[in-house]
Amino acid sequence: MSNELLALIPFALIIALAMTILVVDLFWPRRDDLIMALGLGGLLVALVLTLVIGPLPADLGLLEGATSVGDPALYTRDLLTAGLDVLLISIALLTLLFAPDYIVPRKLPLAEFTVTLLFAISGGMLIAGGQDLLILVIGLELLVLPGYILAGFAKRDGLSTEGAIKYFLLGSFSSAILLFGLAFVMGFTGSTQVGAVAGALGGVLDGTEPLPLALAMALALLSVGLLFKIAAVPFHYWTPDAYQGSPTPVTGYLSVGPKIAAFALILRIFVEALGPLRGEWAIIIGILAAVTMTVGNLAALGQDNIKRMLAYSSIAHTGYIMVGLVVFATADDPEVAASGLQGVLFYGVAYAFMNLGAFAVVAALQRRPGVTSQIATFTGLGYRAPVLALAMTVFLLSLVGIPPLAGFFAKMTVVLAALEVGSTMTLLAVLMMLNAAMAAFYYLRVVVYMYMRTPAEDAPEVSVGTVTRAGLVVAAVMVIVIGLVPPVTGAILEWTEAAAQGLVALIEF
């Protein structure tokens, strides 16, 4: 088997799995047990194959170094692609573990949910390895269109429909703006190849002439489109409504899956293709990073609905991750620039498990239809469901950044990278730590409700399904071991460092 075919196997397997479930549901409808077995089994196989093909060391893995598909390259399987594929498949696996206990009691079609989720994940995987602007656009549409469907999956719920419509309308506008920006890039450079675009820009710009109008327009349009996808301020208004209205397992997925894929898109476009222009977008991204983390945390302070609280929290975490991008853009040393991108990747890994786990606990509480997502629902949870409360505590403490959990190391990686740059980046690092302290208030407020308030006598009984319990265990263990188990932490740090250095090596300093 050729290396090109090997490189495409993980993506192709996810597509094949989605089509298989469609066929099975056609002939054996409403067989939720069969759908779960196929979905979980297929994702596990895809996860193992992705690890074997890509991220494992060269003496164990099937591919050594980067493998490109097409001539010129349309898709590549490098360390960045392989690692992000593993993360995206893991997100899909956990989401599918959390979903049935919420979806089945509400008589929503599990097969349609699974297929839509798989198509969305395949779009993220295509983005992760895209080496052509058109391939990146195709991957983006494959990612976001299923996301709109998932947001409105509870079609009889008015909030779900409202959130999905807002998400769809604003998402469509942002995609069009992004595509317009890519058209300017293609028109100026004469190519859609990521490497060719970077080479053309490096040959034209010498740092003494003002930025050409076409490139200035491209940067402006691309920034607006991409900042919407990651829910950065001021393009975040869709997030609270979409998160609150969506079925809770969908909200968990939306908070991590599209965000991880969007940052992958930023790495491919802003870092790899537009790397020679990094000095042009550094200031605006730095300002927006500061505003995003601050606005997100301030808005979260006043929320009584935990899904809206976590939505604004997600916006704040976007600001933290953006700091790593600013480090890359402002650093004069390739090693320091790589440390910034390493912070982006490491934070993405930690954030995926701790945020998805928090939403999984919310979904578990809402297993019985009619249970709201108000923070008051968590009253006395430490007495009613001690294991569930403990899992939520782990996730919330990690989101705060309490050592030695994954969130602490994620924040530390970004902060240390910012301090290496010095100057104004030191102020951004300090602001990030102050915001983390502010966030502790609303995260720990939920802990107070769980352990320091007595549940009402008529409080509904909490029961957690087997698959949900398994997913919670996996997510909680990952949040703990990323911080406490050196081999795991070291492996993730090694991958993120190598992937970041691979990106930086393409840019002249």
PyMOL commands that set and color helices and strands:
alter all, ss='L'
color gray80, all
select helices_A, chain A and resi 3-27+32-53+79-98+100-106+110-129+133-151+158-189+194-204+213-229+238-245+248-273+275-301+306-330+334-365+375-378+381-384+386-400+406-421+424-451+466-484+486-504
alter helices_A, ss='H'
color red, helices_A
select strands_A, chain A and resi 67-69+75-77
alter strands_A, ss='S'
color yellow, strands_A
deselect
rebuild
show_as cartoon
